Amino acid sequence: MNDFSAEAMGLVIREHREARSPSMAREDLAEQAGYGRGEAASISRIECGIVSPTDRRLATIALALQLEPGQLEQEAEDRTRSLAHRRSVRPVKLRDQVAGTKRRHAEITEKVAQRSKITQELVEPFNRAHDAARDDFFLRFVGLAEGVGGAPEPDMPREETVESTGETPPAIRVEAMSAGIANAIRGAAAGGTAGAAVGGAAAYGAFTAAAAFGTTSTGTAISTLSGVAASNATLALLGGGALTAGGAGMAGGTLLLAGLVAAPAAALAVSGFYILRRRRNRKEEERLRTELEAAEVALEQSQQGFDAMVDVLHGARKIIEYIGVHGTHALERWRTNLPPGPRNWGALGHEGQEQYRKFLTVAGCFVAVSSVDVGALLTAQPNALREKHSSIDETLRFADRNIRSLV
């Protein structure tokens, strides 16, 4: 756990931003810190104490402010102690205690509401980007690839390599996913039913499920090869879409807000009766303060998991959007250069075959990014959270690098 609160870090960052001469706008800080243009809201969330930057984000913010990350952390730790001391001083009069407790109740209620709002704001654009990339790139590629006869059997990751690594490295995970997609395409081209002919989300769910049950030449299930990773099975992860019934995927994991919202919300519900009363005695006031302190602790303990989720959804959406735009354009160029059907592998020529392989890799990256297990971040204990976030971040970075180099 960090030794500083999100509120304290937000105050420190805002003060340094405003102390610049001239004062730096949130929009400028967002762009210089690597969030991108139009991401002033990301800085606003940090400065309001709703989100705390991850270690990597804190380093880029510090660089933009011409500071060292350690300086921001130390100032935030000092501010955290100062804020805690100020709040620990209890007024003598019951009336003043009641007023302070009501203020704390309002602050917690607002923070819970803000977390839910931020989650929704992140999930909706991710889902739109996901569905666009699924329909415009993934399923269109599958449809075109099914029309190519005689495509070679894909190379599979060696089982001993996967078994020796424990947590599946992104390269092997994407390789296994791409191979599963290729096998499902081959099966559909030979008369199977896994392809995109039925269209839309249902086809995507059927296709990815079929790909998950593809096998290597030795009979080992593909889902076993890449299933060592933190998600469920290899490709049967998204169902009909990120938030449709039965679909999990990354955005679906954000519905598991129980660990981030439910605990403090429950405490608030218990205390709500006392908040609404016009008068209460000291015993009732003490009980209410205890409930509110429990809610504050629950929010603080879940802060890093929430921060990790925000960081992952933000980065994943950009990757998916890149596939939806640039992958789709590259796919259309490939389609216009394909020979008339019926097509066989040899008719594609070397360049067309290479492009086919590139699109397989991009498709594997698409599924790997879309199926990142956000639920693991939301429910991870503090000592496991950093490792899980690092693993997911590695997957996103690997996918981003490969996609940008291929399309």
C-alpha angles and dihedrals in degrees: 000000000000117000091226133067125239089242093055094047090049092053092049094049093047092050092051092046093051092043092063115107105260098021112256116237119231089241091057093047091050092052095045092046092056100255090116135234117315092026099113087122089067091058091044091056090051094048091049090054095242094114129027117208118250118241092265093047092046090055092054092046091050090050091051089051090046091243137117118254089234090059092054091046093050093048090048091051090051091048091049091057091046093052092046092051092049092051093046092062103096120205116241098225118075090223091059091045090054091050092050092048092050089052092051090048090053091048093052092045090052093049092051090049091048092052091053091047093049091048091053092046090054098041098051097056090041091055092047091050092045094051092046092051091045094052101034100039115012101043094037090053091049090050092051094043092052088062092061111089125205098024109168122256108263123247112252127215109261111257094224090055092053095044093051095053099058098199105048112246114235092246092057093042093053091043091054092047092049090049091050090052090049092051092049090050091050090049093049091046088054092055104284125136103232098099136098097267094110090050137213131031095338091057091048092053093046093046097049091045090052091048090052091058095050115116140214122243088268093054096252111145115245089223087061093052096055097023090088085081120091098266129081114264126339106270105349090090108100106047108191096337144326098289105015121118110289094009118117114171123133101306090043088061090062088069087070092082093139093108092047104039112009098066096053090037090055091052090050091050091053091049095042094087091059094044091057094051115101092217135021136172127240093265091055090046091053091049091051092049089052091052092048092048089053090052091049091050091048091052093047094048092050095045097095093049090051091047091051091050092051092049093048096047091047094051096041093052091056091051093049091047090053090053091047092054109028097027090051093049092049090048092052091052089051091049093054090053096049117112117249115279145295087060131188129196095256092053091063092069125213095294094048092047092051090050090051090054091048092053090050089056092047089049090051090050090049092056092042092054095042093051099050108139105243089167088070089059094049094051102033120120114242094256092054099038098080092052093048093047091048091051093050092045090052090053092050093048093048092049093046094051093048096045093050091049093050106042 
